[in-house]
Amino acid sequence: MSAIKVLDVKISTENENEILSIISGYLEKSKPRIIVTPNTEIIVSAQSNDQLKEILNKKSAINLPDGVGLLWAANFQQLNLPDTPFWAYLKLVTFWGWSILTIPFLSRSKKIFSRISGSDFVLSLADLAKNKKYRLFLLGGGITVAERAALKLQTDIPDLRVVGVSSKNPEDADEVVEMIKKSRADILLVAYGSPKQEIWLSRYLGKTGCKIGIGVGGTFDFLAEIRPRAPKWVRSFGLEWLHRLINEPKRIFRQMAIPKFMWLNLVEKAKSIK
């Protein structure tokens, strides 16, 4: 696996087809592996949550770049600066402001890696599971949400083997682990939200018998059509966060992580000026 660091968090740089090929290899082995779909909010959270950062950097096998903000940060950190501090700071701040304005066009850039949306990747992973006859278990979401998400997946991907669902809380770990073991699932999708889902996977995935565990955030809500997903053209410009904010105004407090993420990247890059 190749990776780069964004605010001291490793991010996988392979494209989606390469990631799926790697996962296919993982599924042939016995060792369980965690997959995380970090976005700007998760990266910012990891700056003050040592447990989450350790999971991302040491326990996760793959960290998918879920968000155009990560692509922006990777490109921004590659900026070459003059040797003279004055001109270096001037270029840095000017480029930082300009680059933020051009973020909607970065989704078409493949200089370092391409964005892989966690919600879209779940569908690709489910398609892989169907073709290879692997079994899925869906965990989390609100009451009946996992069931409705499973029904949607099986409707859209005929012959997909969903062998279990549960909406139980993270605190019911022992019961849930036993349920998953009995299902003989290969792939576990966990929708507890970050960082609960990553912490749960780091503690219990090895006890479930599953070979792949992935935190999927609000993906079940999208699949169950409880929350509307942004149109494809909005997602292509990296503006899905704005669509969700319009539909869920209370998210504004969570999305304050976006300007903080940009500021932290400016500070990080400024440290290279001597």
Backbone as numpy.savetxt, mean C-alpha at the origin, in Angstrom:
# Nx Ny Nz CAx CAy CAz Cx Cy Cz
14.71 -8.67 -4.74 13.88 -7.47 -4.74 14.75 -6.22 -4.74
14.44 -5.28 -5.65 15.13 -4.00 -5.65 14.25 -2.98 -4.94
14.89 -2.03 -4.27 14.12 -1.05 -3.50 14.92 0.24 -3.36
14.21 1.32 -3.10 14.83 2.59 -2.75 14.23 3.02 -1.42
14.80 4.06 -0.83 14.28 4.57 0.44 13.54 5.89 0.21
12.37 6.00 0.79 11.61 7.25 0.83 11.39 7.57 2.30
12.04 8.64 2.78 12.02 9.00 4.20 12.38 7.80 5.07
13.44 7.12 4.66 14.00 6.00 5.40 13.06 4.79 5.46
12.17 4.67 4.49 11.30 3.50 4.37 11.53 2.89 2.99
11.81 1.59 2.95 12.10 0.96 1.67 10.82 0.83 0.84
10.96 1.08 -0.46 9.86 0.98 -1.40 10.32 0.11 -2.57
9.54 -0.91 -2.89 9.89 -1.80 -3.99 9.76 -1.07 -5.33
10.67 -1.35 -6.25 10.69 -0.62 -7.52 10.29 -1.48 -8.73
10.01 -2.76 -8.52 9.57 -3.59 -9.65 8.18 -3.16 -10.13
7.87 -3.45 -11.39 6.53 -3.14 -11.89 5.55 -4.23 -11.43
4.29 -4.03 -11.73 3.26 -4.94 -11.21 3.45 -6.37 -11.70
3.77 -6.55 -12.97 3.96 -7.91 -13.49 5.13 -8.61 -12.80
6.19 -7.86 -12.55 7.34 -8.44 -11.85 6.98 -8.81 -10.41
6.20 -7.95 -9.75 5.77 -8.22 -8.38 4.92 -9.49 -8.34
4.00 -9.61 -9.28 3.13 -10.79 -9.33 3.95 -12.06 -9.57
4.98 -11.96 -10.39 5.85 -13.11 -10.64 6.59 -13.51 -9.37
7.05 -12.51 -8.62 7.75 -12.78 -7.36 6.81 -13.44 -6.36
5.58 -12.92 -6.27 4.60 -13.49 -5.35 4.26 -14.92 -5.74
4.16 -15.16 -7.03 3.89 -16.52 -7.50 4.97 -17.48 -6.99
6.22 -17.02 -6.98 7.31 -17.83 -6.44 7.19 -18.02 -4.95
6.78 -16.95 -4.25 6.58 -17.05 -2.80 5.52 -18.11 -2.46
4.47 -18.18 -3.27 3.37 -19.08 -2.99 3.76 -20.55 -3.15
4.88 -20.79 -3.80 5.37 -22.16 -3.96 6.23 -22.60 -2.77
6.48 -21.67 -1.86 7.35 -21.97 -0.71 6.54 -21.91 0.58
7.13 -22.37 1.65 6.40 -22.46 2.92 6.51 -21.21 3.78
7.53 -20.41 3.57 7.75 -19.24 4.42 6.68 -18.19 4.17
5.97 -17.72 5.22 4.96 -16.67 5.04 5.61 -15.31 4.79
4.98 -14.52 3.95 5.53 -13.20 3.62 4.45 -12.13 3.67
4.86 -10.99 4.21 3.95 -9.85 4.35 4.16 -8.88 3.19
3.06 -8.36 2.67 3.11 -7.32 1.65 2.39 -6.09 2.20
3.00 -4.93 2.05 2.40 -3.68 2.53 2.23 -2.74 1.34
1.19 -1.91 1.41 0.93 -0.94 0.33 1.05 0.48 0.89
2.28 0.92 1.20 2.44 2.23 1.83 2.11 3.40 0.90
1.37 4.37 1.45 1.12 5.63 0.75 1.76 6.74 1.60
1.51 7.97 1.25 2.13 9.08 1.99 1.74 9.07 3.46
0.50 8.72 3.76 0.03 8.70 5.15 0.79 7.65 5.97
1.00 6.49 5.38 1.71 5.42 6.09 3.18 5.80 6.28
3.79 6.41 5.27 5.19 6.82 5.38 5.35 7.86 6.49
4.44 8.82 6.56 4.50 9.84 7.61 4.30 9.20 8.98
3.36 8.29 9.07 3.10 7.60 10.34 4.33 6.84 10.81
5.06 6.26 9.86 6.25 5.48 10.20 7.36 6.34 10.79
7.32 7.66 10.56 8.36 8.54 11.10 8.28 8.64 12.63
7.10 8.39 13.19 6.93 8.47 14.64 6.48 7.15 15.25
6.37 6.12 14.41 5.93 4.80 14.88 7.04 3.80 14.55
7.90 3.55 15.52 9.04 2.66 15.28 8.61 1.24 14.93
7.51 0.78 15.51 7.03 -0.57 15.22 6.62 -0.69 13.76
5.91 0.30 13.27 5.49 0.28 11.87 6.69 0.36 10.94
7.65 1.23 11.26 8.83 1.35 10.42 9.62 0.04 10.39
9.71 -0.64 11.51 10.42 -1.92 11.55 9.73 -2.96 10.69
8.40 -2.96 10.70 7.65 -3.89 9.86 7.92 -3.59 8.39
7.89 -2.32 8.03 8.10 -1.92 6.64 9.50 -2.27 6.16
10.49 -2.06 7.00 11.88 -2.22 6.57 12.46 -3.61 6.82
11.91 -4.36 7.77 12.52 -5.63 8.14 11.60 -6.84 7.97
10.30 -6.64 8.16 9.40 -7.78 8.14 8.59 -7.91 6.85
8.43 -6.81 6.15 7.68 -6.84 4.90 8.57 -7.29 3.75
8.09 -8.21 2.94 8.84 -8.68 1.78 8.74 -7.71 0.62
7.57 -7.07 0.49 7.31 -6.15 -0.63 6.54 -4.95 -0.10
7.00 -3.75 -0.45 6.28 -2.52 -0.13 5.88 -1.85 -1.45
4.63 -1.99 -1.81 4.16 -1.43 -3.08 4.03 0.09 -2.99
4.47 0.82 -4.00 4.35 2.28 -3.99 2.92 2.72 -4.30
2.08 2.76 -3.26 0.66 3.07 -3.44 0.44 4.58 -3.28
0.62 5.30 -4.34 0.39 6.74 -4.30 1.40 7.50 -5.12
0.91 8.48 -5.87 1.80 9.27 -6.72 2.76 10.10 -5.87
2.41 10.33 -4.59 3.29 11.08 -3.70 4.63 10.40 -3.52
4.64 9.08 -3.50 5.89 8.34 -3.35 6.75 8.48 -4.60
6.09 8.49 -5.76 6.81 8.69 -7.01 7.42 10.09 -7.04
6.64 11.09 -6.59 7.15 12.46 -6.51 8.38 12.52 -5.60
8.29 11.91 -4.42 9.38 11.97 -3.45 10.64 11.32 -4.01
10.49 10.17 -4.66 11.65 9.47 -5.22 12.34 10.32 -6.28
11.54 10.96 -7.13 12.12 11.82 -8.17 12.74 13.08 -7.56
12.07 13.65 -6.56 12.56 14.86 -5.92 13.91 14.63 -5.24
14.07 13.49 -4.60 15.32 13.21 -3.91 16.49 12.99 -4.87
16.19 12.80 -6.16 17.24 12.62 -7.16 17.78 13.95 -7.71
17.20 15.05 -7.27 17.59 16.37 -7.77 19.07 16.65 -7.51
19.78 17.05 -8.56 21.18 17.45 -8.43 21.25 18.93 -8.02
22.04 19.22 -7.01 22.14 20.58 -6.49 23.53 21.15 -6.71
23.64 22.48 -6.88 24.95 23.13 -7.03 25.79 22.96 -5.76
27.09 23.14 -5.92 28.00 23.01 -4.77 27.90 24.20 -3.82
27.57 25.37 -4.35 27.46 26.57 -3.52 26.16 26.53 -2.72
26.21 26.59 -1.38 25.01 26.47 -0.56 23.88 27.43 -0.94
24.21 28.71 -1.21 23.16 29.67 -1.53 22.36 29.21 -2.74
23.07 28.89 -3.82 22.39 28.48 -5.05 21.72 27.11 -4.88
22.30 26.27 -4.03 21.70 24.96 -3.77 20.34 25.11 -3.09
20.28 25.97 -2.06 19.02 26.18 -1.36 17.99 26.84 -2.28
18.45 27.81 -3.10 17.54 28.49 -4.01 16.94 27.50 -5.01
17.78 26.66 -5.60 17.28 25.67 -6.55 16.37 24.66 -5.87
16.76 24.25 -4.66 15.98 23.26 -3.94 14.56 23.73 -3.68
14.42 24.92 -3.10 13.10 25.44 -2.76 12.28 25.71 -4.00
12.92 26.27 -5.04 12.21 26.56 -6.29 11.71 25.29 -6.94
12.57 24.29 -7.02 12.19 23.02 -7.64 11.13 22.30 -6.81
11.25 22.38 -5.50 10.28 21.75 -4.61 8.88 22.29 -4.88
8.74 23.61 -4.92 7.43 24.21 -5.18 6.90 23.87 -6.55
7.79 23.93 -7.55 7.37 23.64 -8.93 6.98 22.16 -9.07
7.75 21.28 -8.46 7.49 19.85 -8.60 6.15 19.46 -7.99
5.74 20.15 -6.92 4.44 19.86 -6.30 3.32 20.18 -7.28
3.48 21.27 -8.01 2.45 21.66 -8.99 2.34 20.67 -10.14
3.41 19.96 -10.41 3.41 19.03 -11.55 3.12 17.59 -11.14
2.76 17.36 -9.89 2.50 16.00 -9.41 1.47 15.25 -10.27
0.36 15.89 -10.70 -0.61 15.14 -11.51 -0.03 14.51 -12.78
1.10 15.01 -13.24 1.68 14.46 -14.47 2.73 13.40 -14.19
3.07 13.21 -12.91 4.12 12.25 -12.55 3.68 10.81 -12.71
2.36 10.57 -12.71 1.90 9.20 -12.83 2.30 8.58 -14.16
2.68 9.45 -15.12 3.13 8.95 -16.41 4.64 8.78 -16.47
5.31 9.15 -15.38 6.76 9.03 -15.34 7.17 7.67 -14.83
8.18 7.08 -15.45 8.67 5.77 -15.03 10.19 5.82 -14.82
10.67 6.97 -14.37 12.11 7.12 -14.19 12.65 6.16 -13.13
11.89 5.95 -12.06 12.36 5.11 -10.97 11.43 3.91 -10.77
10.15 4.17 -10.63 9.17 3.09 -10.52 7.81 3.66 -10.88
6.85 2.78 -11.07 5.49 3.20 -11.37 4.60 2.96 -10.16
3.61 3.79 -10.01 2.67 3.63 -8.91 1.90 2.32 -9.07
1.70 1.62 -7.95 0.88 0.42 -7.95 -0.19 0.61 -6.88
-1.40 0.88 -7.30 -2.49 1.09 -6.37 -2.83 -0.21 -5.64
-2.93 -0.13 -4.31 -3.26 -1.31 -3.53 -4.60 -1.91 -3.92
-5.60 -1.05 -4.16 -6.93 -1.54 -4.52 -6.92 -2.26 -5.87
-6.17 -1.72 -6.83 -6.06 -2.38 -8.13 -5.25 -3.66 -8.02
-4.23 -3.63 -7.17 -3.35 -4.79 -7.04 -4.10 -5.99 -6.45
-5.06 -5.73 -5.57 -5.86 -6.83 -5.01 -6.56 -7.59 -6.12
-7.06 -6.89 -7.13 -7.72 -7.56 -8.25 -6.73 -8.39 -9.05
-5.53 -7.84 -9.25 -4.50 -8.59 -9.98 -4.07 -9.82 -9.20
-3.97 -9.67 -7.88 -3.59 -10.80 -7.02 -4.68 -11.86 -7.02
-5.93 -11.43 -7.01 -7.05 -12.37 -7.07 -7.06 -13.12 -8.40
-6.73 -12.42 -9.46 -6.67 -13.06 -10.78 -5.55 -14.11 -10.81
-4.42 -13.79 -10.21 -3.32 -14.75 -10.09 -3.77 -15.97 -9.30
-4.49 -15.73 -8.20 -4.97 -16.82 -7.36 -5.92 -17.73 -8.14
-6.76 -17.14 -8.96 -7.68 -17.96 -9.77 -6.92 -18.84 -10.74
-5.96 -18.23 -11.43 -5.21 -18.98 -12.45 -4.36 -20.10 -11.84
-3.86 -19.87 -10.63 -2.97 -20.84 -9.98 -3.70 -21.72 -8.96
-5.04 -21.52 -8.85 -5.86 -22.32 -7.92 -5.50 -22.09 -6.45
-5.09 -20.87 -6.10 -4.81 -20.56 -4.71 -6.08 -20.08 -4.02
-6.10 -20.20 -2.70 -7.29 -19.90 -1.90 -7.12 -18.59 -1.13
-8.19 -17.79 -1.12 -8.17 -16.49 -0.44 -9.03 -16.49 0.81
-8.59 -15.71 1.79 -9.40 -15.45 2.99 -9.44 -13.94 3.17
-10.64 -13.38 3.42 -10.82 -11.94 3.60 -11.12 -11.66 5.06
-10.33 -10.77 5.67 -10.46 -10.46 7.09 -10.58 -8.96 7.30
-11.59 -8.55 8.06 -11.71 -7.14 8.43 -12.88 -6.45 7.76
-12.85 -5.13 7.80 -13.97 -4.36 7.30 -15.11 -4.35 8.32
-16.17 -3.64 8.02 -17.32 -3.62 8.92 -18.14 -4.90 8.79
-19.23 -4.96 9.54 -20.10 -6.13 9.51 -20.64 -6.35 8.10
-20.49 -7.54 7.59 -20.91 -8.02 6.25 -20.06 -7.45 5.11
-19.14 -6.55 5.41 -18.35 -5.93 4.33 -17.46 -6.96 3.65
-16.76 -7.79 4.43 -15.90 -8.82 3.84 -16.71 -9.77 2.98
-17.93 -10.13 3.44 -18.78 -11.02 2.67 -19.16 -10.40 1.33
-19.53 -9.14 1.37 -19.93 -8.45 0.13 -18.74 -8.26 -0.81
-17.57 -7.99 -0.23 -16.36 -7.86 -1.05 -16.01 -9.20 -1.70
-16.15 -10.29 -0.94 -15.87 -11.62 -1.48 -16.83 -11.95 -2.62
-18.09 -11.61 -2.45 -19.09 -11.87 -3.50 -18.75 -11.10 -4.77
-18.31 -9.86 -4.60 -17.93 -9.04 -5.76 -16.73 -9.64 -6.48
-15.73 -10.07 -5.71 -14.55 -10.68 -6.31 -14.92 -11.94 -7.08
-15.76 -12.78 -6.49 -16.13 -14.04 -7.14 -17.04 -13.81 -8.34
-17.80 -12.72 -8.31 -18.64 -12.38 -9.47 -17.79 -11.90 -10.63
-16.79 -11.05 -10.32 -15.94 -10.48 -11.37 -14.86 -11.45 -11.84
-14.47 -12.38 -10.96 -13.40 -13.32 -11.31 -13.94 -14.74 -11.09
-14.66 -15.26 -12.06 -15.25 -16.60 -11.91 -14.18 -17.65 -11.59
-14.55 -18.62 -10.77 -13.69 -19.72 -10.34 -12.66 -19.31 -9.29
-12.71 -18.06 -8.83 -11.84 -17.65 -7.73 -12.29 -18.37 -6.46
-11.33 -18.91 -5.73 -11.65 -19.70 -4.54 -11.48 -18.84 -3.27
-12.58 -18.25 -2.81 -12.58 -17.55 -1.54 -13.07 -18.54 -0.49
-12.19 -18.96 0.40 -12.52 -20.06 1.32 -12.94 -19.59 2.71
-12.97 -18.27 2.92 -13.41 -17.79 4.22 -13.42 -16.28 4.29
-14.30 -15.76 5.14 -14.39 -14.32 5.41 -14.65 -14.13 6.89
-14.22 -13.00 7.42 -14.50 -12.68 8.81 -14.40 -11.17 9.02
-15.33 -10.63 9.78 -15.30 -9.21 10.14 -14.86 -9.00 11.58
-14.30 -10.04 12.19 -13.89 -9.95 13.59 -12.77 -8.94 13.78
-12.68 -8.40 14.98 -11.72 -7.37 15.32 -10.32 -7.95 15.53
-9.30 -7.10 15.48 -7.93 -7.56 15.73 -7.77 -8.24 17.08
-8.57 -7.83 18.06 -8.47 -8.39 19.40 -8.89 -9.85 19.47
-9.64 -10.32 18.47 -10.10 -11.71 18.43 -9.11 -12.60 17.69
-7.83 -12.31 17.86 -6.80 -12.95 17.05 -6.79 -14.47 17.15
-6.90 -15.02 18.34 -6.82 -16.47 18.50 -7.93 -17.18 17.73
-9.13 -16.66 17.85 -10.27 -17.24 17.15 -10.11 -17.11 15.64
-9.65 -15.94 15.21 -9.48 -15.69 13.78 -8.39 -16.59 13.19
-7.28 -16.71 13.90 -6.17 -17.55 13.43 -6.65 -18.98 13.22
-7.41 -19.49 14.17 -7.91 -20.87 14.07 -8.85 -21.01 12.87
-9.67 -20.01 12.64 -10.60 -20.02 11.52 -9.85 -20.06 10.19
-8.80 -19.24 10.10 -8.02 -19.18 8.86 -7.28 -20.49 8.64
-6.71 -21.06 9.68 -5.99 -22.34 9.58 -6.92 -23.42 9.04
-8.14 -23.49 9.55 -9.09 -24.51 9.10 -9.50 -24.32 7.65
-9.47 -23.07 7.17 -9.85 -22.80 5.78 -8.80 -23.24 4.78
-7.56 -23.40 5.27 -6.41 -23.78 4.44 -6.18 -22.75 3.32
-6.37 -21.49 3.69 -6.15 -20.40 2.72 -4.66 -20.21 2.45
-4.35 -19.74 1.24 -2.97 -19.44 0.85 -2.67 -17.95 0.96
-3.68 -17.12 0.68 -3.51 -15.67 0.65 -4.51 -15.03 1.59
-4.02 -14.16 2.46 -4.87 -13.49 3.45 -4.91 -11.99 3.16
-6.11 -11.46 2.94 -6.31 -10.03 2.75 -6.87 -9.45 4.04
-6.18 -8.47 4.61 -6.57 -7.91 5.91 -6.92 -6.43 5.76
-8.15 -6.08 6.15 -8.63 -4.70 6.02 -8.93 -4.11 7.39
-7.90 -3.94 8.19 -8.04 -3.31 9.51 -7.62 -1.84 9.49
-7.06 -1.39 8.37 -6.50 -0.05 8.32 -5.10 -0.06 8.89
-4.29 0.89 8.43 -2.90 0.97 8.89 -2.83 1.82 10.17
-1.99 1.46 11.14 -1.02 0.36 11.13 -1.53 -0.95 11.73
-2.84 -1.01 12.10 -3.36 -2.21 12.76 -3.17 -3.46 11.90
-3.43 -3.33 10.59 -3.34 -4.52 9.74 -1.90 -5.01 9.60
-0.95 -4.09 9.51 0.45 -4.49 9.40 0.95 -5.12 10.70
0.54 -4.55 11.83 0.94 -5.11 13.13 0.32 -6.49 13.31
-0.95 -6.64 12.93 -1.62 -7.93 13.06 -0.90 -8.99 12.22
-0.58 -8.63 10.99 0.10 -9.58 10.11 1.48 -9.97 10.65
2.20 -8.99 11.19 3.53 -9.29 11.70 3.47 -10.25 12.90
2.38 -10.20 13.65 2.25 -11.06 14.82 1.65 -12.43 14.50
0.70 -12.48 13.56 -0.10 -13.69 13.43 -0.05 -14.39 12.08
0.49 -13.75 11.04 0.48 -14.41 9.74 1.11 -15.79 9.79
2.24 -15.90 10.48 2.94 -17.18 10.56 2.14 -18.28 11.22
1.11 -17.91 12.01 0.28 -18.91 12.69 -0.93 -19.33 11.87
-1.22 -18.60 10.80 -2.44 -18.87 10.03 -2.27 -19.97 8.99
-1.03 -20.23 8.60 -0.79 -21.19 7.53 -0.80 -20.55 6.15
-1.14 -19.25 6.08 -1.13 -18.55 4.79 0.31 -18.24 4.37
0.53 -18.20 3.08 1.86 -17.91 2.56 2.04 -16.43 2.23
0.94 -15.75 1.97 0.98 -14.32 1.66 -0.07 -13.61 2.50
0.33 -12.53 3.15 -0.61 -11.68 3.87 -0.42 -10.24 3.43
-1.50 -9.58 3.07 -1.40 -8.21 2.58 -2.46 -7.33 3.23
-2.03 -6.17 3.73 -2.96 -5.19 4.28 -3.58 -4.40 3.15
-4.91 -4.34 3.12 -5.59 -3.75 1.96 -6.39 -2.50 2.29
-6.29 -2.00 3.54 -6.94 -0.73 3.88 -8.42 -0.71 3.59
-8.86 0.27 2.78 -10.29 0.43 2.48 -10.75 -0.30 1.24
-9.95 -1.24 0.74 -10.29 -1.93 -0.51 -11.62 -2.67 -0.43
-11.90 -3.29 0.73 -13.17 -4.02 0.86 -14.35 -3.08 0.68
-14.23 -1.85 1.19 -15.32 -0.87 1.04 -15.56 -0.55 -0.42
-14.48 -0.45 -1.20 -14.63 -0.19 -2.63 -15.28 -1.38 -3.33
-14.80 -2.58 -3.01 -15.35 -3.78 -3.64 -16.83 -3.96 -3.30
-17.17 -3.69 -2.03 -18.55 -3.84 -1.58 -19.42 -2.67 -2.01
-18.81 -1.67 -2.65 -19.50 -0.49 -3.16 -20.16 0.31 -2.03
-19.50 0.27 -0.86 -19.95 1.10 0.26 -19.46 2.53 0.07
-18.24 2.64 -0.47 -17.67 3.95 -0.78 -17.33 4.00 -2.26
-17.65 5.12 -2.92 -17.35 5.22 -4.35 -15.86 5.42 -4.59
-15.34 4.73 -5.56 -13.93 4.92 -5.92 -13.83 6.00 -6.99
-12.73 6.71 -6.99 -12.53 7.77 -7.98 -12.53 7.21 -9.39
-13.06 7.96 -10.35 -13.00 7.51 -11.75 -11.55 7.26 -12.18
-11.39 6.43 -13.18 -10.05 6.04 -13.60 -9.21 7.23 -14.02
-9.83 8.22 -14.69 -9.05 9.37 -15.15 -8.55 10.20 -13.97
-9.34 10.25 -12.87 -8.90 10.96 -11.67 -7.72 10.23 -11.05
-7.78 8.91 -10.99 -6.69 8.11 -10.44 -5.43 8.25 -11.28
-5.60 8.37 -12.60 -4.43 8.46 -13.47 -3.64 9.74 -13.23
-4.30 10.77 -12.68 -3.62 12.03 -12.36 -3.20 12.10 -10.89
-3.32 10.99 -10.19 -2.89 10.97 -8.79 -3.76 11.80 -7.87
-5.03 11.98 -8.22 -5.91 12.84 -7.43 -7.01 12.05 -6.71
-6.77 10.76 -6.51 -7.76 9.95 -5.81 -8.00 10.47 -4.39
-6.92 11.00 -3.77 -7.05 11.55 -2.41 -8.06 12.68 -2.37
-8.11 13.51 -3.44 -9.04 14.64 -3.49 -10.47 14.15 -3.64
-10.65 13.14 -4.47 -11.98 12.55 -4.66 -12.51 11.99 -3.35
-11.64 11.30 -2.59 -12.07 10.73 -1.32 -12.36 11.83 -0.30
-11.59 12.91 -0.35 -11.82 14.02 0.58 -13.17 14.67 0.31
-13.52 14.83 -0.96 -14.81 15.43 -1.33 -15.96 14.56 -0.84
-15.80 13.25 -0.96 -16.85 12.32 -0.56 -16.84 12.03 0.94
-15.66 12.22 1.59 -15.53 11.97 3.02 -14.78 13.15 3.65
-15.46 14.27 3.87 -14.78 15.48 4.38 -14.03 15.26 5.68
-14.44 14.30 6.50 -13.76 14.04 7.77 -12.33 13.55 7.57
-12.00 13.12 6.36 -10.65 12.63 6.08 -9.62 13.75 6.05
-10.08 15.00 6.15 -9.14 16.11 6.04 -8.05 16.03 7.11
-8.40 15.51 8.29 -7.40 15.41 9.36 -6.35 14.36 9.02
-6.77 13.27 8.41 -5.81 12.24 7.98 -4.96 12.75 6.83
-5.58 13.52 5.94 -4.86 13.94 4.75 -3.94 15.13 4.99
-3.90 15.61 6.22 -2.87 16.59 6.57 -1.49 15.96 6.47
-1.46 14.63 6.38 -0.19 13.93 6.21 0.45 14.27 4.86
-0.35 14.68 3.88 0.19 14.97 2.55 1.14 16.17 2.57
0.70 17.36 3.07 1.66 18.48 3.14 2.82 18.18 4.07
2.58 17.42 5.14 3.67 17.06 6.04 4.69 16.18 5.33
4.21 15.27 4.51 5.09 14.40 3.72 5.98 15.22 2.80
5.41 16.21 2.15 6.17 17.06 1.24 7.21 17.88 1.99
6.81 18.41 3.15 7.74 19.19 3.96 8.90 18.32 4.44
8.61 17.13 4.91 9.65 16.22 5.39 10.65 15.87 4.29
10.16 15.75 3.06 11.06 15.47 1.95 11.95 16.66 1.63
11.41 17.87 1.78 12.23 19.07 1.59 13.33 19.13 2.64
12.97 18.86 3.89 13.97 18.88 4.98 15.02 17.80 4.75
14.57 16.63 4.33 15.49 15.51 4.08 16.51 15.87 2.99
16.04 16.47 1.91 16.93 16.83 0.82 17.87 17.96 1.23
17.38 18.88 2.05 18.20 20.01 2.49 19.40 19.55 3.32
19.27 18.39 3.95 20.38 17.85 4.76 21.61 17.51 3.92
21.40 17.33 2.60 22.53 16.99 1.74 23.37 18.19 1.36
22.86 19.42 1.67 23.59 20.64 1.33 24.63 20.93 2.42
25.86 21.12 2.02 26.94 21.39 2.99 27.65 22.71 2.68
